[in-house]
């Protein structure tokens, strides 16, 4: 057993609390990782808010970065390697076999249900099993166990606080543009919501060379950051007719709209603004249903597609994102606000309130 510190959700309607835990040794193809940094994502906050009491205690966190300190007998990554910890996949289903692990048939079980609260659990608190397999990692901890599907080794070291968002938010936003819709110089892109995912989509559109990139967000500070990251225009959705403004800003309407808000009204606006044969990429998690203007979709030949984790194969895409970061193409320091791990409550509050675009916890050494 390895002694560790973790942010554990102990009771319903609360926030995770820092406590001392134990991490069991890695078996088979698992690795024990000393966490150096971890981002807080909207998914952590939203899932924790509705996590059932019967599945407590639980550790969240799914944007971990760290160093392998111990490896199971059949692990693929040796001790000493820096790793980015991302979503888990089974590696065997048809989607995984087709290099689409983000759509793994077992994704919900592997990523959103934690793990069993029995002796197989990664963590123990005072002898009691703690669920420690959120996204195959539960990285709100100083140490964790992960498997081969969600452990991505980097050949060259990267600042852990900048590497952490690559695991989910940056992978999702940039991947939506480069992978899912394969945008290019002929495209005009509108991104609704300038959070971590939305601003990553803005950067992806700039990297793709799109001729217009518009960020829509009511927060003036985030609109400023969007401009710094490559948006050719920004728009406050509370001022005037958003659709007509977008048609003007993009010279006839966007060819691609990315929704990160999951708000039905915003989705409707995005569809109304698209030009003929345009594509709406749904990225945000929130409302599970929304009314669709079927007549408009058919008349204009619009396409709607859901995007999970940027359609990426993380073992291919995360190293690419890391290289883009090293080259300055992804200036993630404009998104990241660093918090000491012992100030977890402050970082969590910043994530809930949206006062930090991407709170990242750094571990003491």
C-alpha positions in Angstrom: 0.0 0.0 0.0 1.1 3.6 -0.8 0.0 6.4 1.5 -1.6 9.2 -0.4 -3.8 12.3 0.0 -7.0 12.6 -1.9 -10.1 14.8 -2.3 -12.8 12.4 -1.4 -16.6 13.1 -1.7 -17.8 11.7 1.6 -21.5 12.8 1.7 -24.1 14.0 -0.7 -24.7 17.7 -1.3 -21.1 18.5 -0.3 -17.8 19.0 -2.0 -14.8 16.7 -1.9 -12.6 16.9 1.2 -8.9 16.3 1.5 -8.1 13.2 3.6 -5.4 10.6 3.9 -6.0 7.3 1.9 -4.1 4.3 0.9 -3.5 3.1 -2.7 -3.1 -0.6 -3.4 -0.2 -1.9 -5.5 -0.6 -2.2 -9.2 -1.5 -5.6 -10.7 -1.4 -7.0 -14.2 -1.1 -4.0 -16.6 -1.8 -1.2 -14.1 0.7 1.5 -13.2 1.0 3.5 -10.0 1.3 7.2 -10.8 2.6 10.0 -8.6 0.3 12.9 -9.7 2.1 16.2 -10.4 -1.0 18.2 -11.6 -4.7 17.7 -12.3 -7.3 19.9 -13.9 -10.8 20.4 -12.7 -13.3 19.9 -15.4 -17.0 20.7 -15.6 -17.7 17.0 -15.8 -16.1 16.5 -12.3 -18.3 19.2 -10.9 -21.6 18.1 -12.6 -21.2 14.4 -11.9 -20.2 14.9 -8.3 -23.3 17.1 -7.8 -25.6 14.2 -8.6 -23.5 11.3 -7.4 -25.7 8.8 -5.4 -25.1 8.3 -1.7 -24.9 4.6 -2.1 -21.7 4.9 -4.2 -19.9 7.0 -1.7 -17.1 7.6 -0.7 -15.7 8.5 -4.2 -12.7 10.3 -5.7 -13.2 12.3 -9.0 -10.7 13.9 -11.3 -9.9 12.9 -14.9 -7.2 15.3 -16.1 -4.2 13.9 -14.3 -0.5 14.2 -15.2 2.2 12.5 -13.3 5.2 10.1 -13.2 5.0 6.4 -13.1 6.5 5.1 -9.9 5.6 1.4 -10.1 4.3 -0.9 -12.8 2.4 -4.1 -12.9 4.1 -7.2 -14.5 2.5 -6.6 -17.9 2.3 -2.8 -17.9 3.3 -1.0 -21.1 4.9 2.0 -19.4 8.0 1.8 -17.3 8.7 3.8 -14.1 10.1 7.2 -14.5 7.9 8.2 -17.6 5.8 11.3 -17.6 2.2 10.3 -18.4 -1.1 12.1 -19.2 -4.1 10.3 -17.9 -7.2 10.5 -20.1 -10.4 8.6 -20.6 -10.5 4.8 -20.4 -11.7 2.4 -23.1 -11.9 -1.4 -23.4 -9.7 -1.9 -26.5 -11.8 -4.8 -27.7 -15.2 -3.6 -28.9 -15.9 -2.6 -32.5 -15.4 1.1 -31.8 -12.0 0.5 -30.2 -11.0 -1.8 -32.9 -11.8 0.9 -35.5 -9.6 3.4 -33.6 -12.6 5.2 -32.1 -12.0 4.6 -28.4 -14.0 7.7 -27.4 -17.1 5.8 -28.5 -16.2 2.5 -26.7 -19.1 0.3 -26.1 -18.2 0.2 -22.4 -17.4 3.9 -22.0 -20.1 4.6 -19.4 -19.0 1.7 -17.2 -15.3 2.5 -17.5 -15.5 6.2 -17.1 -18.5 7.4 -15.2 -19.3 4.7 -12.7 -16.0 4.8 -10.8 -15.2 1.2 -9.7 -16.5 -1.4 -7.3 -16.4 -0.6 -3.7 -14.8 -3.9 -2.8 -11.2 -5.2 -2.4 -10.5 -4.5 -6.0 -10.9 -0.8 -5.4 -7.8 1.3 -5.9 -8.2 3.3 -2.7 -9.0 2.7 1.0 -9.9 5.1 3.7 -9.5 3.8 7.2 -9.8 0.3 5.9 -13.0 1.1 3.9 -12.9 0.8 0.1 -13.2 4.1 -1.8 -14.3 4.2 -5.4 -11.1 5.3 -7.2 -11.7 4.6 -10.9 -13.4 7.7 -12.3 -12.3 7.8 -15.9 -10.0 5.0 -15.0 -7.9 7.3 -12.7 -9.6 9.4 -10.0 -6.8 11.9 -10.2 -7.8 14.2 -7.4 -5.1 12.4 -5.4 -1.4 12.5 -4.9 -1.1 8.9 -6.2 -3.4 6.8 -8.3 -3.7 3.6 -10.4 -4.4 3.7 -14.1 -4.5 1.2 -17.0 -3.0 1.0 -20.5 -5.9 2.6 -22.4 -5.9 5.9 -20.5 -2.1 6.2 -19.7 -0.4 8.2 -22.5 3.4 8.5 -22.1 5.1 11.7 -23.4 8.5 11.4 -25.0 9.6 14.9 -23.9 8.6 16.4 -20.6 6.0 19.2 -20.5 5.0 21.5 -17.6 2.4 19.3 -15.8 0.0 22.2 -15.2 -0.1 22.8 -19.0 -0.2 19.0 -19.8 -3.2 18.4 -17.6 -5.9 20.0 -19.8 -4.7 18.0 -22.7 -6.4 15.0 -21.1 -9.9 16.2 -21.7 -10.9 19.8 -22.3 -8.2 20.7 -24.8 -8.4 17.3 -26.5 -12.2 17.8 -26.8 -12.1 21.3 -28.1 -9.2 21.1 -30.5 -10.2 17.6 -31.6 -13.7 18.7 -32.4 -12.2 21.1 -35.0 -9.3 19.1 -36.4 -10.7 15.5 -36.1 -14.5 15.5 -35.9 -15.4 18.2 -38.5 -11.9 18.5 -40.1 -12.2 22.2 -40.6 -9.9 24.0 -43.0 -9.2 27.4 -44.6 -12.5 27.5 -46.4 -14.5 27.2 -43.2 -16.0 29.8 -40.9 -16.4 28.6 -37.3 -18.6 29.9 -34.5 -18.0 28.6 -30.9 -20.7 29.0 -28.4 -19.2 29.2 -24.9 -15.7 30.3 -24.1 -14.8 27.9 -21.3 -11.9 25.5 -21.5 -13.4 23.4 -24.2 -14.7 26.4 -26.3 -11.5 28.3 -26.1 -9.6 25.1 -27.1 -12.0 24.9 -30.2 -11.0 28.5 -31.0 -7.3 27.6 -30.9 -8.1 24.5 -33.0 -9.8 26.7 -35.6 -6.8 29.0 -35.7 -4.5 26.1 -36.1 -6.7 24.8 -39.0 -6.4 28.2 -40.7 -10.2 28.9 -40.7 -10.9 32.2 -42.4 -13.3 33.4 -39.6 -13.5 32.3 -36.0 -16.2 33.8 -33.8 -16.5 33.2 -30.0 -19.9 33.8 -28.4 -19.9 34.3 -24.6 -21.6 36.8 -22.2 -18.4 37.1 -20.1 -16.2 40.0 -21.3 -13.0 38.6 -19.9 -13.5 35.3 -21.7 -14.2 37.2 -24.9 -10.9 39.0 -24.5 -9.1 35.7 -24.0 -10.8 34.3 -27.1 -9.4 37.2 -29.1 -5.9 36.6 -27.7 -6.2 32.9 -28.7 -7.2 33.6 -32.4 -10.8 34.5 -32.6 -11.3 37.0 -35.5 -14.5 38.3 -33.8 -16.3 37.9 -30.5 -20.0 38.4 -29.7 -22.0 39.0 -26.5 -25.2 36.9 -26.9 -27.1 39.3 -24.7 -26.8 42.1 -27.2 -29.1 42.1 -30.2 -30.0 39.4 -32.7 -27.2 36.8 -32.4 -28.1 35.0 -35.6 -28.0 38.2 -37.8 -24.7 39.2 -36.2 -23.2 35.8 -36.9 -24.3 35.9 -40.5 -22.6 39.3 -40.9 -19.4 38.3 -39.1 -19.0 35.2 -41.1 -20.1 36.5 -44.5 -23.2 34.5 -44.8 -23.3 32.2 -41.8 -20.8 29.7 -40.3 -20.0 26.5 -42.0 -19.3 25.0 -38.6 -20.9 25.7 -35.2 -19.6 24.2 -32.0 -21.9 24.2 -29.0 -20.2 23.7 -25.6 -23.2 25.0 -23.5 -25.8 22.2 -23.9 -28.5 24.8 -23.6 -31.5 24.1 -25.9 -31.9 27.8 -26.8 -28.2 28.1 -27.8 -28.4 25.0 -29.9 -31.4 26.5 -31.7 -29.5 29.7 -32.3 -26.5 27.7 -33.7 -28.7 25.8 -36.1 -30.4 29.0 -37.3 -27.1 30.7 -38.0 -25.6 27.9 -40.0 -25.3 28.3 -43.8 -26.5 25.7 -46.2 -24.9 22.2 -45.6 -23.3 23.5 -42.4 -22.4 21.3 -39.4 -23.3 21.7 -35.8 -21.0 19.8 -33.4 -22.6 19.1 -30.0 -19.9 19.0 -27.3 -21.4 20.2 -24.1 -23.0 17.9 -21.5 -26.1 19.3 -19.9 -29.6 19.2 -21.2 -30.3 15.6 -22.4 -33.0 16.7 -24.9 -33.7 19.7 -27.1 -36.2 20.5 -29.7 -34.9 20.5 -33.3 -36.2 22.6 -36.2 -36.5 19.6 -38.5 -37.9 21.7 -41.5 -34.9 24.0 -41.3 -32.4 21.1 -41.0 -33.9 19.4 -44.1 -34.3 22.5 -46.1 -30.7 23.6 -45.6 -29.1 20.1 -45.5 -27.6 20.7 -42.1 -25.6 18.1 -40.2 -25.7 17.5 -36.5 -23.2 15.3 -34.8 -22.2 14.6 -31.2 -18.6 14.7 -30.3 -16.9 12.9 -27.4 -13.3 13.7 -26.4 -12.7 15.3 -29.8 -13.1 12.0 -31.8 -9.5 11.3 -30.7 -7.4 8.3 -30.2 -5.6 9.8 -27.2 -2.4 7.8 -27.7 -2.0 9.5 -31.1 -3.6 12.9 -30.4 -2.3 13.8 -27.0 1.3 13.6 -28.0 0.4 15.8 -31.0 -1.2 18.3 -28.6 1.8 18.2 -26.4 4.0 19.1 -29.3 1.7 22.0 -30.3 2.0 23.3 -26.8 5.8 23.1 -26.8 5.8 25.1 -30.1 3.5 27.8 -28.7 0.5 26.9 -30.9 -1.5 26.1 -27.8 -0.8 28.9 -25.3 -2.5 27.1 -22.5 -1.0 29.4 -19.9 -3.8 31.8 -20.9 -6.4 29.3 -19.7 -4.8 27.8 -16.6 -5.0 29.1 -13.1 -2.8 27.2 -10.7 -3.8 26.2 -7.2 -1.8 24.2 -4.6 -3.5 20.8 -4.0 -3.9 21.7 -0.3 -6.1 24.6 -1.4 -8.5 22.1 -3.2 -11.6 23.9 -1.9 -10.6 27.2 -3.5 -10.0 25.5 -6.8 -13.3 23.7 -6.6 -15.1 26.9 -5.8 -13.5 28.6 -8.8 -14.6 25.8 -11.1 -18.2 25.9 -9.8 -18.4 29.7 -10.0 -16.6 29.8 -13.4 -14.1 32.4 -12.0 -11.2 30.4 -13.4 -11.3 29.0 -17.0 -9.2 26.0 -16.2 -8.3 25.5 -12.5 -5.3 23.2 -12.2 -4.1 21.7 -8.9 -0.4 21.2 -8.5 1.0 18.7 -6.0 3.6 19.5 -3.3 7.0 17.9 -3.7 
